[in-house]
Amino acid sequence: MANSKVQYTADGSTQTFAVTFPFISRSHVSVEVDGSAATFTWNNDSQIYISSPTLSGGEKVLLVRSTSRDTRLVDYVDGSNLTETDLDLDSKQAFYMAQESLDELTLINDDALATSGYILVADGTDFKSVAVSGDATISTAGALTIANTAVETAMIANDAITSAKIADDAIDSEHYTDGSIDTAHIADVNITTAKIANDAITGAKIALFDDAYEATTTHILVADGTDFDNVAMSGDVTISNTGVTSIATGVINNADINGSAAIDASKIHNGTVSNTEFGYLNGIGSNIQSQLDGITAGQVSTLQDDILRILDNVDNTKKLAFQVSGVSSGTTRTLTVPDASTTIVGTDATQTLTNKTLTSPTINSPTIGGTWTSYTTSTGKALVMGF
């Protein structure tokens, strides 16, 4: 039985405990609860009250005497009178210190040996010499070694593992909690195209697209000053879902045509009037038909033979054209119409002349038919014709 200490097991109903050993001073007594110093007060020299911590039951309450070892309580001086009290106090200090030392020695099991690598471990009665095994071992130099794979999750304090303790490329995605990686844990400019699933980005995730963005057939994206919205193409031009655009009928106005567009004549009406022919209209100041209807003698000075056509008044497919290509260059030939209604005689066709007067004509191989008669010329010569 210990002489300088007493241990209790708290029952949760009391904070008061008896001091069962003698002491020289209350200051030599300390109280521990489960190995930690407790705050207490004295009810009297044989009883203490623990004010902290509050005991709930099951705690180990240890009251221990530790007599002063550094300072002698009695100092003998030559020639002084020795009293019983001084002698008793001096011997008590030595006696109590011896008891306390013996109490400590009795905690060591008699079978304890200083075996290499062994330590003293209490079993509730005393300390025994045992080998350190299990998750950690110890050498004779005091080096403690933790066994491989011995550290479990419950042994690691929260937030105790820093990045310096994690090997590079050592953590797989299976060790991340689903949905645990937030924006703050993704470095800037580190999401590449390869990390985005096909068709995964919607219009709502793109700042320049309206949140209602949908790939509606034949619609196009048009900016409204804030973002691009999904709208139908309408008005003068529409578009198909294959990209073919169509200009609506009748929507092109004069103002829509650039002044330097130089539209080719083939694009006008059916394309039969050429650019050159359109060029002839340059300088015309009024209605062409009215001008043609109003042409009088002397008003037309020149007219190209490939332009001038005289049409039959009944059948306008019958036309008369003049050709002067046979006239010598630099020469003007004049055709004079007689003061009579007549028929033009040609050299390339058979002609019938009735009651015609020919002056000095040369007739080659004529065929003369009809009834012969006599005719006196202006010179008095007679011409007899008969059939």
C-alpha positions in Angstrom: 0.0 0.0 0.0 1.3 3.4 -0.9 2.3 5.8 1.9 2.4 9.1 0.0 -0.5 8.8 -2.5 -4.1 7.6 -2.8 -6.1 6.9 -6.0 -9.9 7.0 -6.4 -12.3 6.3 -9.3 -14.9 9.0 -9.6 -18.5 8.0 -9.4 -19.9 11.2 -10.8 -21.8 12.1 -7.6 -19.1 13.8 -5.6 -16.2 16.2 -6.1 -14.9 15.6 -2.5 -12.1 13.2 -1.6 -10.2 12.1 1.6 -6.5 12.8 2.1 -5.3 9.5 3.7 -1.6 10.3 4.2 0.2 12.7 6.5 2.0 15.8 5.2 4.1 18.6 6.5 2.4 21.4 4.4 -0.7 21.5 2.2 1.5 22.9 -0.5 3.2 19.5 -0.7 -0.1 17.9 -1.9 -1.3 17.9 -5.6 -4.3 16.4 -7.3 -4.6 14.9 -10.8 -7.6 13.8 -12.8 -6.8 11.3 -15.5 -3.1 12.5 -15.4 -3.9 16.2 -15.7 -3.5 18.7 -12.8 -6.9 19.6 -11.2 -7.9 22.7 -9.4 -9.0 22.0 -5.8 -9.5 23.6 -2.3 -9.2 22.2 1.2 -12.2 21.5 3.3 -9.8 20.5 6.2 -6.5 18.8 6.6 -8.0 15.4 5.7 -10.4 16.4 2.8 -10.1 18.3 -0.5 -12.8 19.5 -2.9 -12.1 19.4 -6.7 -13.5 22.6 -8.3 -12.3 21.7 -11.8 -12.8 19.6 -13.8 -16.4 18.5 -13.1 -16.3 14.7 -12.7 -18.9 12.7 -14.7 -17.8 9.3 -13.5 -15.0 6.9 -14.3 -12.2 9.4 -14.1 -9.0 8.4 -12.2 -8.4 10.9 -9.3 -4.9 10.7 -7.8 -3.9 12.6 -4.6 -0.1 12.7 -4.3 2.3 14.1 -1.6 5.6 15.5 -2.8 7.7 16.7 0.1 10.2 19.4 -0.6 13.4 18.0 -2.0 15.3 21.1 -2.9 15.0 23.0 0.3 15.7 21.8 3.8 13.0 22.7 6.2 15.4 22.8 9.3 18.8 24.4 9.2 21.1 23.6 12.2 23.3 26.4 13.5 26.3 25.9 15.9 25.4 26.7 19.5 21.6 26.7 18.8 19.1 25.0 21.1 17.7 21.8 19.6 13.9 21.5 20.1 11.7 18.4 19.6 9.8 20.3 17.0 12.8 21.0 14.9 14.1 17.5 15.2 10.7 16.0 14.3 10.3 18.3 11.3 13.8 17.5 10.0 13.2 13.8 10.4 9.7 14.0 8.9 11.1 15.6 5.8 13.7 12.8 5.4 11.1 10.1 6.3 8.4 11.4 4.0 10.9 11.7 1.1 12.0 8.1 1.7 8.3 7.0 1.6 7.7 8.8 -1.6 10.8 7.3 -3.2 9.8 3.8 -2.1 6.3 4.4 -3.4 7.8 5.1 -6.8 10.1 2.1 -6.6 7.2 -0.2 -5.7 5.6 0.7 -9.0 8.3 -1.2 -10.9 7.7 -4.9 -11.2 10.3 -7.1 -9.4 10.8 -9.1 -12.6 11.7 -6.0 -14.7 14.9 -6.4 -16.6 16.9 -3.8 -18.5 16.4 -5.8 -21.7 17.6 -3.9 -24.8 14.7 -2.1 -26.6 12.3 -2.7 -23.7 10.4 0.0 -21.8 8.5 0.3 -18.5 4.7 0.1 -19.0 2.2 0.3 -16.2 -0.4 -2.5 -16.0 -2.6 -0.8 -13.3 -0.5 -2.2 -10.5 3.1 -1.4 -11.3 5.5 -0.9 -14.2 6.7 -3.9 -16.2 9.6 -4.1 -18.6 8.1 -4.9 -22.0 9.1 -4.8 -25.7 7.6 -2.1 -27.8 5.7 -3.7 -30.7 2.8 -3.1 -33.0 2.5 0.2 -34.8 5.8 1.5 -33.4 9.1 0.1 -32.1 12.0 1.7 -30.2 15.8 1.2 -30.3 18.2 1.3 -27.4 19.1 4.8 -28.5 15.5 5.9 -28.0 14.7 6.1 -31.8 11.1 5.4 -32.3 10.1 3.8 -35.6 6.5 3.7 -37.0 5.8 0.5 -38.9 4.8 0.7 -42.6 1.1 1.1 -43.2 0.6 1.5 -39.5 -0.8 5.1 -39.6 -4.5 5.0 -40.2 -6.9 7.9 -41.1 -8.2 8.2 -37.5 -4.6 8.7 -36.3 -4.1 11.8 -38.5 -5.2 15.2 -37.2 -7.6 17.2 -39.3 -5.7 19.4 -41.8 -2.4 17.9 -40.7 -1.2 16.6 -44.1 0.3 19.4 -46.2 1.0 19.3 -50.0 4.7 18.9 -49.2 3.9 15.5 -47.7 2.1 14.2 -50.8 4.1 12.7 -53.6 3.8 14.2 -57.1 1.1 12.6 -59.2 0.1 10.4 -56.2 -3.6 11.2 -55.8 -6.0 9.6 -58.3 -9.4 11.0 -59.1 -11.1 8.2 -57.2 -9.8 9.8 -54.0 -11.7 13.1 -54.7 -15.1 13.5 -53.2 -17.7 13.9 -56.0 -18.4 17.5 -56.7 -15.6 18.6 -54.4 -13.4 20.5 -56.9 -14.6 24.1 -57.1 -13.5 27.1 -59.2 -11.0 28.2 -56.5 -9.1 24.9 -56.9 -8.7 25.1 -60.7 -5.7 27.2 -61.9 -6.4 30.0 -64.3 -6.2 29.1 -68.0 -5.9 25.4 -67.2 -9.1 24.0 -68.7 -8.3 22.9 -72.3 -10.6 21.9 -75.1 -9.6 18.3 -74.5 -11.1 18.5 -71.0 -14.6 19.5 -72.3 -17.0 16.8 -73.3 -18.5 17.0 -76.8 -21.6 19.1 -77.0 -21.2 19.9 -73.3 -21.2 23.7 -73.5 -24.7 25.3 -73.8 -25.5 28.9 -74.7 -26.2 29.7 -71.0 -22.5 29.0 -70.3 -21.2 31.5 -72.9 -21.4 35.1 -72.0 -21.9 36.3 -75.6 -24.9 34.0 -76.1 -28.3 34.7 -74.8 -29.4 32.2 -72.2 -32.4 31.2 -74.4 -30.0 30.3 -77.3 -31.2 27.3 -79.2 -30.2 25.8 -82.6 -33.6 26.5 -84.1 -33.6 25.5 -87.8 -32.9 28.4 -90.3 -32.2 30.8 -87.4 -29.0 32.8 -87.2 -27.1 34.5 -84.3 -27.5 38.3 -84.2 -25.9 40.6 -81.6 -28.3 42.9 -79.7 -25.6 45.0 -78.0 -25.3 42.6 -75.1 -25.1 39.1 -76.5 -26.0 37.1 -79.5 -29.6 36.0 -79.7 -31.2 33.2 -81.8 -33.5 34.9 -84.4 -35.1 34.0 -87.7 -33.7 35.7 -90.8 -36.4 37.7 -92.5 -37.1 40.8 -94.6 -35.5 41.2 -98.0 -33.3 38.0 -97.6 -34.0 34.6 -96.0 -31.7 31.6 -95.5 -32.2 27.8 -95.5 -30.6 25.5 -93.0 -28.1 24.5 -95.7 -26.9 28.1 -95.9 -28.7 29.0 -99.1 -29.9 32.7 -99.1 -32.8 33.9 -101.2 -33.6 37.5 -102.1 -37.3 38.2 -102.0 -39.1 39.3 -105.2 -39.4 43.0 -105.8 -37.3 44.1 -102.9 -34.3 45.6 -104.9 -34.9 49.3 -105.4 -32.9 51.8 -107.4 -31.3 53.1 -104.2 -30.0 49.6 -103.5 -27.9 49.6 -106.7 -24.5 51.1 -106.5 -23.9 54.0 -109.0 -20.8 52.2 -110.3 -22.5 48.8 -110.6 -22.3 48.9 -114.5 -25.1 46.5 -115.0 -24.6 44.5 -118.2 -27.2 44.7 -121.0 -27.6 40.9 -120.8 -29.3 41.4 -117.4 -32.0 43.8 -118.9 -35.3 42.4 -120.2 -34.5 39.2 -122.2 -30.9 40.3 -123.0 -31.4 40.8 -126.7 -30.3 44.5 -126.7 -26.5 44.7 -126.4 -24.4 47.2 -124.5 -23.4 48.8 -127.8 -27.0 49.3 -128.8 -27.8 50.8 -125.4 -24.9 53.2 -126.0 -26.7 54.6 -129.0 -29.3 56.0 -126.6 -26.7 58.3 -125.0 -27.8 62.0 -125.4 -31.4 61.3 -126.2 -33.4 64.0 -124.5 -37.0 62.9 -125.1 -39.3 60.0 -126.1 -37.6 58.1 -128.9 -40.8 57.1 -130.7 -42.0 60.6 -130.6 -38.7 61.7 -132.2 -39.0 59.1 -134.9 -42.6 60.0 -135.6 -41.6 63.7 -135.8 -38.7 63.2 -138.2 -39.0 65.6 -141.3 -36.8 66.4 -144.3 -33.5 67.9 -143.4 -33.6 67.0 -139.8 -31.5 63.8 -140.1 -28.0 64.5 -141.5 -26.4 61.1 -141.3 -27.8 57.6 -140.6 -25.8 54.4 -140.7 -27.0 51.9 -143.3 -27.1 49.0 -140.8 -29.5 51.0 -138.7 -31.9 52.5 -141.2 -34.9 50.2 -142.0 -38.0 51.1 -143.9 -40.9 48.8 -143.0 -44.0 47.9 -145.0 -47.0 49.7 -143.5 -49.0 46.4 -143.5 -46.5 43.7 -142.8 -43.6 45.2 -140.7 -41.6 42.0 -141.3 -41.0 43.4 -144.8 -38.1 45.8 -144.6 -36.0 47.9 -147.0 -32.3 48.4 -146.1 -29.7 50.5 -147.9 -26.1 49.4 -148.3 -23.4 51.8 -149.5 -20.4 49.6 -149.0 -19.8 49.5 -152.8 -19.3 53.3 -153.0 -15.6 54.3 -153.2 -14.1 55.7 -150.0 -14.4 59.5 -149.7 -17.1 59.5 -152.3 -20.8 60.5 -152.0 -23.2 59.0 -154.5 -26.6 60.6 -155.0 -29.8 58.7 -155.9 -32.3 61.1 -157.5 -36.0 60.2 -157.4 -37.9 61.4 -160.6 -40.9 63.7 -160.3 -43.2 60.7 -160.7 -44.4 57.6 -159.0 -42.2 54.9 -160.3 -40.7 51.4 -159.7 -37.0 51.0 -159.1 -35.4 48.9 -161.8 -32.7 46.6 -160.5 -29.9 45.0 -162.4 -30.2 41.7 -160.7 -33.8 40.9 -161.4 -36.2 40.6 -164.4 -38.2 43.7 -164.8 -41.3 44.5 -166.8 -41.4 48.1 -168.1 -44.8 49.6 -169.1 -44.9 53.0 -170.7 -41.4 53.8 -169.5 -39.1 56.5 -171.1 -35.5 55.4 -171.0 -32.9 58.0 -172.0 -29.6 56.7 -173.5 -29.9 53.3 -171.8 -27.7 50.3 -172.7 -29.8 47.2 -172.9 -28.0 43.9 -173.1 -29.9 41.0 -174.6 -33.4 42.3 -174.1 -36.5 40.2 -174.6 -39.1 42.2 -176.3 -42.7 40.8 -176.4 -46.1 42.1 -177.1 -47.5 43.9 -180.3 -45.1 45.6 -182.7 -45.8 49.2 -183.7 -43.8 52.1 -185.2 -42.4 54.8 -183.2 -40.6 58.0 -184.3 -37.7 59.1 -182.1 -37.0 62.7 -181.3 -34.4 62.8 -184.0 -36.9 61.8 -186.7 -35.8 58.3 -187.0 -38.4 55.6 -187.2 -38.4 52.5 -185.0 -40.6 49.7 -186.0 -41.5 47.1 -183.5 -43.8 44.2 -184.3 -44.7 40.8 -182.9 
